[in-house]
Amino acid sequence: MLKRFTIICWVCLLFLAGCEDTDVRLAAEAGLDAVKAVTLSDENIRQLAMQSADYADAKHAMAPADDRYARRLQQLVGDLQQEEGVTFNYKVYLATNEVNAFAMADGTIRLYSGLMDMLDDGELRFVIGHEMGHVAQKHIRKKMQLAYASSALRKGIASQSGVLGEIARSQLGGFTELIMGAQFSQLEEKEADDYGLSFLKRKGYNPQAAVSALQKLAALGDGHSFLSSHPAPGKRAERLELQLQGKAVPIEESKRNIFVRFREFIEQQFPQLFEQLNSFFPWLGKET
């Protein structure tokens, strides 16, 4: 698959190189970026995330340390700086009319003051845990890879001379907007919800706050901008309520259950095949 993708990129590169007024260096970067997008290192991701966070911070009014929003956030997170091997940093954007929150792959978490006005402390802790889940589950990394691949197209345009090319040379703003505006899948949202719920339980907070937070967000209505990147909060609230009632299980547990049932089926119905598979994949016979 990667080989086929690489060939397509170089075909596009040759097409660009054959056009008049083409910046060959930028055209080459376009092809390389598309290939590199699927092989970004952890350090690449961290650097891109830091630059994107700096760009976003510069575009917003940040709550200073003595601001009531910043003080409230500090009380909520306390000394919670590391989780799942990630170092987190938290700040508030002063935007009272905007209900939103986002995370970057380097552990950056930003809350908007409008969201803080809407939710109580327990509900905000769930949102923080939810955003931490997107980082820990590497959802943000996937978004960055897709956004980075998209930037290859813009570099291809930038390699053409003219006004459009000059505009397209500024990559960071568009890259950051792609990350912040990309919608998470339903599965990713469920995984982040599970993480947020587990976070509340681990820290000894009321897990019911996860349900009430999502119910309040659902009340914003389908046309609200928050729902463009955080879909279906009403249904997600119902799902977490079922978990709290013991009538549903988290995504990870569901995956483990499916794996166990599959392993037991193969072991019982095809014992010789199971032995052969287990010789190649020793983890197949282990309890998960």
N, C-alpha and C positions, 0 to 999 in steps of 0.2 A: 504494500500500500504506500509506504513512504517513498519507495523507488518510483512508483508511478506519479506520485505527487511532485517529486523532484523533477521528473522529465517535463511535466506540464509547466512548472515554473520556468525552466530553461527555455522552453518553446516560446513562452510569453516574453522572456528576456531577449531572445533573438529577434522577435517581432519589433520590440521597442528599439533595439539597437539599429534596426534597419530604417527607422524613421528619421526624417530631417529634424534638426534642432533637439536632439536627444542628449541628455547628460548621461553618458554611459555608466559613470560611477553610481549615480542614483538608481539607474535601471538595474545594475548588478545588485545593489543593496535590496531592491524590491524582490528579486528572485531569492536571494539569500535569506531575507527576513521570513518569507513564506515557509522555507524549509526549517529554519531555526525555531520557528514558533512551536513546533512539536517537540523540540529538544532543549528548551530553555532550562538552564541550570537553576538550582535553588538560589544561588547568588544573583543570577540575572533577574529572577523573579523579585528578589528582595530589593534590588536597586531600582527596578522599574516601579515597584510599589511605593518606595520611599519618594521617588520623584513625582509620582502621581499624587501622593498624599500632600506633598509640599505645594503642588500646583493647586489642588483643591482648597487647601488651607489659605492660600494667598487670595483666592477668589471669594472667600467668605469672611464675615466678621466673627472673629474668635472671642469667646468669653474669656476675659482675663481671670487670673487665679482668684481674685477677691470678689468676682461676680457671683451672685446667688446661684446661678445655674452651674457654674464650675464647682462651687462649694458643695452643692447637692450631689453632683456626679462623683466628687471625691469621697463623699460619705458613703455612696453606694458601692464603689469599687474598692475602697480602702487600699490595702497593700496587694491587691490581686493584680500583679504585674506579669505573672507567668502561668501558663496553662497549656498542657499538651506540648511542652517544649517550645512554645511560642511566647515571645515577650510582647505584651500588649501595651498600648498607650491610648488614652481616652481624652477627648476634648469635645467642647460644645460649640456648635455654630449658632449664633444669635439670629434666628430666622423664625420669628413667632408665628408666621402664617404658613410655615412649611412643616409638615409632619413626615419625618424621614429619619433614617439612620443608614449607615453603610460601613463596610470594613474593607481593608486592603490586605493583601497577602502577607505583608510584613508585620501584621498585628495592629495596625492603625484602626481604631474604632471612633467614629464620629456620630454624635447624636445632635439632632436639631432641637432648638429650644421649644419649638411648637410641639414636638413629640413629648418633651418633658412636661409641658403644661397639661398634656392630655392624659398621661398615665401616672399612677401612683408609684411609690418606690418599688414595691414587689413586681409590678408589671414592667417597670424599666429594667429591673434585674433580669427578667426573662428576655427582654429585647437584647440586652448586652450579651447574655448567654447564647442567644440565637445567632448574633453576629459573630461571636467567638466560634460557634459551630461551623459557620461558613468558611472560616479560616482553617480550623482544625481538619475539616473534611476535604480541604483543598478545592472547594468550589470556586474561590476567588482565583486560584491559580489557573483553573480551566478558562475562566472568563478572560484572564490576561493573555493566555495563549491565543484565544480566538481574536481578541482585540489586536494583538501583535501581528497576527496573520493578516488582519484587515488593513493594518498600517502599510503592509507591502503594496497593496493596491494604490494607496495614496502616494507612496514613494514613486511608484511607476508613473503616476500622473505628474508628480513633482519633477520628474526627469525631463518632461517636455517644457520647452521655453514658453514664456508668456505669463500673464497675470495669474491664471489658474495655477500654474506651476509654483509661482511665488507664494501663493496662499497655502498650497499643500505642503510646503517645506516645513511649516510649523507643525510638528507631529504631536507634541506632548499634550496639548489641549484636547485634540480630537481623541487621542488614545485614552486619556483620563475619562472623558465623557462616555466613550464606549464602555468602559469598565463600570462606571457608575450607573449607566442607563440600561445595561443588559439585564434581561429578565432571567431569574433563576427558574429551573425546571421544578415541577411539582415534587419530584423525588428529592431534589436538593433542599427545597423548603421543608419538607417533612423531616429530612435528616437534621437540618439545623434546628427545627422545632424540638426534636427528640433530644438534641444536645442541650438546648436551653432548658427543657424540663428536667433533664438529668442534673444540670448545673444547679437549679434551684433545690433539688432534693439533696445533692451532695453538700451544699452549703447550709442546709438546715432552714431554708426559706419555705414559705407556703407555696406548694406547687400549683395551687388553684389560680395563682396570679398569671400563669401562662395562658390559661383559658380566658380569663377576663381581659388580658391584654389583646389577644387576637379578636375577641368580640368587639372591643372598642374600635380596633382598626377596621373591622368589617363594616362598622357603622359609618365609615367615611363615604361609602358608596363607590360604585364601580368606576366612576369618572375621575376619582382622585388620583393624583400622580403617584402616590405611594404604591398603589396597587399595580402600577406598570412594572415594578421590579419585585414586588412581594405579593404574588397572586393568591386569591382564594383564602383569606384569613378566617372567614366564617366556617368553612369546611375543615380547616386545620384546627380550629378551636374544638369542633365536635370530635375530631379524632383524638386530641389530647384528653378531652373529657372521658372518652371511652377507655383510654389507657389508665387514667386515674381510678376508673371504676373496675379495672381488671378485665375489661372486655376487648381489649386490643393490645398489641405489643409494638415496641419500637421497630423501626426499619431494620436495624442491625440484628435484633433478635429474630425477626422474621426471616432474614437471610440465613442465619445460622440454622433455623428450623428446617428450611428448605434443603440446605446442604446435608443436614443429618438424615432427613428422609430419603434423599437421593442416595446417600452412602449406604444406608440400611437396605434400600431396594436392590442396589447392585450386589451387595454382600450376600443377600439372601437368595436372589434369583439367579445370579451369575457368579458363584463363588470363585471359579477359576479365573474369570476376567478380573474380579476384584483383587485377587492375589497378584496378577500381572500388573495391574494398575498401581497397586500399593508398592510394588518393587521399584517402580519408576517415580512415584509420588508418595513418599513415606508419610506425609502429612495427611493423606487421605484416610488413614486408619486411626488418626488421633481424634480425641474428643475436642470439640471446639468450645 
